[in-house]
């Protein structure tokens, strides 16, 4: 990995600040001055100001995010953050975002490469949401969600949608625009009253402590499992 990423992962400084340390000649790799384009492997010896940089272990945390917690490292309004909540020894950051009032699966890691890959639209990582909505979505509304909805930042990509109850929609997306689920459901006439992410990148919440989110028993199982709408559950 690049030297700045290595330093950031080791908790020395952010990538940008690490670049400054490198440019200032304060970083050596195997005794030689590091450069901005230096790549570092597991066996390399990295020092800053002559002091060895301890390797940081990679950490991956799956959080069942409760409502009322923001998905940032710091909140100007002083609300609790997901980073406060996990209070991990490594500087883990959330991969992507959930709105403050959204509950569910959120991955936090200090593995910058994985985080970048998971968040990159090119990889179309799967996200499954359960949304309580106003009204009772019809087959037509579900079909629209599947085929693509015109939003102010463009048409949404094909998705999978089904009903978990008369006013509960399960939606599987492969993109992650801001407030996307709420905007899609609003666009088809069913504003979201409560939103939960049950799965992210194949990671489900089973086995994690179920922080209260005030909803009835959810369905277990592999997700929508269909690409076309289905009738309401009995
Ligand atoms: N879509 C939303 O509208 N909100 C979220 O928190 C996640 C996806």
Boltz pocket constraint, residues with backbone or C-beta under 6 A from the ligand:
constraints:
  - pocket:
      binder: B
      contacts: [[A, 97], [A, 98], [A, 99], [A, 100], [A, 102], [A, 177], [A, 178], [A, 179], [A, 180], [A, 181], [A, 182], [A, 183], [A, 195]]
      max_distance: 6.0
